[in-house]
Amino acid sequence: MADAIHMTPSGPSDRWLGAWGTFLIRGAFGFALFVLLYLTWAAPEILPFLPIVMLGGAGLVFLFQRPLLNLGVVMCGFATIVGFKAGLQAEEALYGLYYLFFLAYWFFTRSILNGETVCRTREERVLLMFLVFVTLTVPVSFLFEVYPGDLMGEWLSLTMLGFYWPIREAVEKHPKGLRVVIGSVMFVGLFVLARNLLEYRSDLANAEALWQIATSRAIANESLLMVPALFSIVLFLRTKSWWGRAFFLTMVLGLFAGLILTQSRAYWVAFFLGAGVTFLFVPMKDRVRMLTVGILSATGVFALAWFVLGDYLLLVLTGLLDRFLTLETAVTKDISLINRFLEAKGVWKHIQVNPILGHGMGVPYRFFNITYMYSEVKTFVHNGYVALWFKFGIWGLGMMLFLMIRFWMISFGTWWKKLAAPVPAIVSLAITGAITALAVTATTANPFYQNDLMFMYAVLWGMVGGIRAGGRASLGERGRAHG
């Protein structure tokens, strides 16, 4: 991995970047050490934690001198903040500081020290403009009855889109970049799966009635299960070794089982839609393999469920079947879904007041909640597209729709026109399915409010940009060779 970091040609600007980058890292470390020594003198009670902090600082210096490794660590580290605990946790604060510094360092070294053109395509310029304009709406939010905590949470979630550029660079320039990015996504997915299974097991153990067992669910971070599962399917198709196929089949089995346990109907539909996109455009032999994977996964999930749940399996299957059968009547009879339509109707009244500029982040709205039969005031809107219009006006909605459509077209075009090597090309097809799936879920699960979904959008878009740019470079080299 270390060798892959230095594969790109070096030049004067690279040497300048290395010298100044090392100087900045060491300077920041020295300043932090000075602050820590002062705090130790002013507050001796923190002395036992000083060795841990110093080791952490040394680790950061090591990581920031190895960009690809640093990217993998910061992506895997996202697993530490995917929970939904009340209040700000220590690990969330530390990770927030880490990833914000990571992004700031990346942009500073590339654009200022190295003089690179960060935004090389139209979609990259629109993405950067979106992030800048979103930040500039903060003063607008204070013209309304803003909730500062919600404002900060929304802004931090949207900053996750900044991961696009480091991911695009890694996939484009480093031979192992795509492998590191996909591996990091797999790691986060497995972490979420393990945590959800533990929480689900705890719920079953604490259940006091049969209906609680039947309706128990592990609803959290569904996208972090769905996208790695879609990647696992296509990697199963392209892996030649039996060990590799066994690994990715196990990944599909486990992640799909975790997705089922969420009992999130929107993500069930989205997963089959995303897998259907892949199924539709791969060759016939790959379709046969996908059907085989599906049958084996269903059999494996059932066997695993029988082993883990035992006598509870029938109750759990009853609850899942009941949840599945409600898909047909969800739009007309599901009170939670109808409530979300009423929610969107309530937000629409606010949109009409300021449809161009929007109301900004952290601004509440009111609607009548028929689930609990009271007038509710909150900032979260389940429909992501309605939320974008409400918060950022028509410009925000237009920019996001442009980005979603544009990256979908690029990823599908990379596969259809064979603009990349076989593995990156079929990964592009899986990304096409994932973008399609997430676009559908955005109607009932707002991705523009949640850090896990914004992280996943950045990963998918960054991989699209990196694969396409790397494919173009390879085609150019082949063209020069033939010429």
N, C-alpha and C positions, 0 to 999 in steps of 0.2 A: 504493500500500500504506500509505503514511504517513497518507493521509486516512482510510483505513478504521479506523485505530487509534482515532480520536477521534470515531467516529460515534455513540457512546452519549451520552445526555443527561448534562450535567454538573450538579453540585449541590454543596452545602457539603462533603459527605463526599468527593467527587471532588477538590475543591480541597485538602482536608486531606491526602488521599492523595498528590496531586501534590507538595505542599510537603514533607511528611515523607519521601516516597519519594525525592525529589531530595536532601534533606538526608542521608538514610541512605546513598545511593549515593556522594555526595561525601565523607561522613565515612569510609566504608569505603575509598574510593580514597586519601584522605589518610593514613589509618593504614597502608595497604599501601605507600604511597610512603615513609613514615617507616621502616618495616621494611626496605624495599629499600635506603634510604640507609645504614642501620646495617649491613646485610649487606655493602654495598659497602666500607664503612670496615673492617669486621672481616675480610672476605674479598675483597681486590682482584681476585682471579682471575676473579670473576664479572662484572667491569665491562663486558666486551664484550657481555654479554647484557642489560644494563640497558636500552638503547633498545628492544629487542624487547619486554621485559616492560612498559615504560611505554606503548608503543603498544597492547599487548594490553589494559592497564588502561583506556586511553582508549576503546578499542573496546567494552569491557564497559559503561562508563558510557553510551556512545551507544546500545547495544542495550537496556539495561534501562530506558531512557526511551521505548522503542518496543516495547510488549509483543508485538504480532503478529509483527514482524520478529524479535524475540528468540526467540519460539517456533519460527519457521521455522529459525533458525540452530541452535538447540539440537537440533531434530529432525534436521536434515541432518548436524549434527556427530556424531550417533550412528554414522555410517558409519566414524568413526575408530576405533571399539572393537569392530567386528564380527568381527575376526580371532580366531584361536586360537593366538597366539604364547605360548610358555611364559614364565611370570613376569609381573610387572607392568611394562607399557611406559609410557614418559613420556607419550605421548598419551592413554593410558587414565587415568592419574592426573590429568592436566589436565582431561580431559573430565569425569571423576567429580566433581572439585571444582566445575566449571562447572554441571553439571546439578543437583547437590545444592544449591548456592547458589541456582540458578534456582527450584527447588521451594520452598526455605525462604523466599525473598523473596516468591514468589507467595502462599504461605499467610499470611505475616505481614502483607503489605499488604492482602490481601482480608479476612482475618478479624479482625485486630487494628486496623489503621489505618482501614480503610474500613467496618468493622462489618458486612460481608456475611455471609449465611448460606451457608457453603461447601457443606454437605450439605443439599440441599433435597428429596431423594427417599429412599425406603427403600433402594434399591440403593446410593446414594452413602454412606449411613450405614453399611451393611454393609461396603462397601469400605474405608472409613476404619477401622472397627473391626478388620477383618482385618489391615490394616497395623500398627495399634497392637498388637494381640495377638501378631502375628508378632514384633515387636520385643521384647515382654515375655517371649517364650520363650527369649531369649538366656541368662538365668540357668539355665533348665531344661537347656539343652544341656550346661552345664558339670557337671551331675550325672552325665553319662555320659562316655564317652571321646571328647570332642569334638575335631575338627580345626579350630583357630581360623581358618586360611586359608580352608577350605571354608565355615565359618560366615559369614565376612565376605562371601565371594563370593555365597552364596545370599541374604543379606540385601540386598546391593546390587542383585541382580537383581530381587528383589521390590519394591524401592523404585521401580523403573521404572513401577509401576502408578500412582504419584503423578502421572504425566503426564496422567492422566485429566482432572483438573480444569482445567488450563490449556487443554487441547485442547477440552474441552466449552465453556469460556467463549469461545474463539476462534470456534468453529463457530456458537455461538448468537448472539453479539453483533456480530460483525464481518462485513460483507457479503462480504469476501474470505477469511474464516476457513477455510471448507471448501476453497477452492482452495489456500490455503497448506498446509494439512495434507496433502491428497492429493498436491500437488506435492512436499512433503518426503518422503513415502513413496515416490513414484516415483524421486526422486533417490537415496535409500538403496538401492532395488532395482537401479537402474542401476549404482551403485557396486559392489554385491555381484556383479552379473553380470560387469562388467569384470574384477574381481579373480579370480573363479572361472575365467573364460575364460583369463586369463593363467596361472593355476596349472595349468589343464588342458593348455594348450599346452606348458608346461614339463615336465609329466609325460610327455607324448607324446615330446618331444625327448630326454628322459633314459631312455626305455624301452629295455631291452636284449633283450626277447623279445616275440614276437607276442602272447602271452597278457597281457602287461602293457598293451599298447595296447588290447586288447579289453575289459579289466576296469578301465581307468583311469576315475576319477570325480572330480568336483569337489564334494565333499559338505561344504557349509557354508552356514548361514543360509538354509535352504530356504524358511522362512516369509517371508523378506524378498523372495523371488522370487515366491512363490505369490500373496500378497495383492495386490501391485501388478498382477499379471497379471489377477486377477479384477476389480480396479477398471478396468483398461484395457478389458476386454470391455464393461462396462456404459457406460463413457464413449464408446466407439465407437458404441454404439447410440443415444446421445442427442446426439452431436455432429453439427451440421448442415453444417459446412464440410468440403470435401474435404481440405483441409490437416489439419484436426483428425482426420478419420477415418484419413488416412494415418499420422499420428503414433501414434495409439493402436493401429492395426494393427501398426505396427512394434514398439511396446512389447510387445504380446501375443506376437509372433513371437520377439523376443529373450528375454523373460523365460521363455516356455515352453521355448525351447531350453535356457536355463540350468537350468531345473528338470529337464529330461530328463537333462542331463549329471551331475546329482547322483546318478543311479541310486538314488534313495531311493524305494522302492516305496510306502511309506506316503504320501509327499507326492504321488506320481502319482495314487493313489486319491483323496486328499484334494482335489486340484485338480479332478478330474473331478466329484467330489461337490459341491464348492462351485459350479462352473460349472453343474452339473445343477440346483441349486436355482434359480439365475437363469433357466435355460432353461425350467424347469417353470412359472414364474409370470409370465413376460413375455408380451405379446401375440404372436400368430402371426407378424406381420411381423418382430418382433424375433427370434423363433426362426429364421426364415429367414436373417436377417443373422448370427446366431450360427453357424449351420451354414456360411455363406459364410466367416466369419472362421476357422472351424476348418479348412476346406479350404485357404484361402489360407495360413494359418499353417503347416500341415503341408507344403505345397509350398515355402513360403519357407524353412522350417527345413532341408528336404532340400537345396535349392539352395545355401543358405549353408554347410551342412556339406560339400557337394561342393567348394565353392570353397575352404574353409579346410583341410579334411582331405585332399582329393585321394585318393591311393591308400590312405590309412588308413581311408577311409569304410567300406568293407566290413567291416573288422575291428571297428570301433566299433559298427556296426549289429548285428553278430553278438553282441557282448557285451550290447548293450541288449536284443536280442530274447531272449537267454538269461535276462536279468534279469526281463524281462516275463513270460516263460512260467513262471517260478518262483512267480508270484503265486498260482496255483491250489493249489500244494502247500506254500506257505510255512509254514502252521500246523503241518503234520505232518512236514515233511522239512527245513525250513530250520534249521540248527543254531543260527544267531544268534538267531532268533525263539524257538526252544525254550529257548535259554539265558536269554532274558528272562523266560520263564514260570517257570523255576527261580529266577531272581533275585527275582521277586515272591513266590514261595513262601518264600524265605529271609527276606524282609522281613516277611512275615505273622507269622512266629514272634515277631518283635520287637513288632509291633503288638499282639499278644495280651497282652503284658506290660503295656502302658500305652495302651489304646485311646482313652481319653478326652482326656488332655492331650498325648499324643505324646512324642517324644524330643527335639524341637528340631532346629535346623539344624546341619549339620556333624557329625552323629553317624554313625559308620560301622556297617555290618552285615557279616555274613559269609555267603557261599553258595559252593557248589561250581560253578566255571566249567567246563562241559564243552567249551568251545572250546579251552581251553589245558590242561584236566585238572588243575586245582589249586584249592585253597580260597582264594577272593579276599576281601579286605576293602576296602570302598570306601564312599563316601557317596552317590554318584549312583545313582538308581533310574530305569530307563527308563520304567516306567509312572507317569505323572504323578499319577494318582488314588491309587495305592498309596503313592506318595511323600508326598503330602499327609497321608494318614492316619498314616503312620509318623512324620512330623516334627511335625505340628500336631494330631494327634488327630482325633476325629470332628467337633469344632467347626470345625477348619480345612477339612476336606473338605466339610462341609455348607455353609459360607459360600461357598467357591469354586463349588460346584455351583449354589448359589442365584444367584450373580452371572452365571455362564455362561448359565443358563436364562433369567434375567430379561432380560439384554441381548439375547439371541436373540429373545425374545418382543417386546421393544420395537422392535427393528429390523424384524422381520417385520410387526408391527402398523402401523408407520409407512408401509410400502409398501402393505399390504393395505387399510388404511383411508384411504389417500391423505391423510395428515396433514402432508405437506410438498410443496414445489414439485417439478416433475417430475425435475430432476436430483438433488437431495438424496434424493428418494424412491427412485429406482432405485439410488443409491449405498447406501441402507439395505438394499435387497435383496441387493446384492453383499456387504455386511457380514454379512447373515444367512448367506449361503453360506460366507463366510470363517470365521465363528464355528463353523459346522457342521464345516467341514474341520479346523480346529484342535482341536476336541473329539475328533475321530477320531484324529488324529495323537498326541494326548496319551497314548494307550494304549501307544505304543511309543517316543515321543520326549518326555521330560518337559519341559514348557514352564516349569514353576515353579522351574527351576534355572538357566535360560539367559536372559541379559539381552535377546537379540534377540526371543525369544518374548514375554517380559513387556512389552517395548516395544511389540510389535505388539498385544497384548491391550489395553494402555492406549490406543493409537491407535484401535482399533476401538470400544471401549466409549465413549471420549470423543466420537467422531463420532456414535455412537448417541444419547448424552445431549444433545449440542448440536443435532443435527438435530431431535430430538423436541421439545426446549424451544423452538427457533426456530420450528418448525411450529405449536406451540400458540400462541405469541405472534402469529403471522401470522393464525391462525384467529380469535383474540380480536379483533384489529384489524378483520378483515373483518366479524365479528359486530357490533361497535360501529358500523361504517360503515353496515351494513344497518339497524341499529336506529335 
